[in-house]
């Protein structure tokens, strides 16, 4: 019983270190040398949109919904 609670504490600490630390995505994190904050934000949003589209395409391929249906469009009595 103690090992389960110890594992939960360790997992919580690890997740806290990686995901809950301050200093995440501020506006200065988007900028590269030679581009404005708005350009960096647009680049960041474009990359996120492309990654999301590729993830959805992979999920569709896994669920076999990327192929046309072989069902007939005619009503059969």
URQUI-V489079 format. One record per helix or strand. SS is the DSSP state (H for helix, E for strand). FROM is the first residue (numbers start at 1). LEN is the number of residues. If there is no record, write none. Layout:
ss=SS from=FROM len=LEN
ss=SS from=FROM len=LEN
This chain:
ss=H from=2 len=18
ss=H from=27 len=3
ss=H from=37 len=26
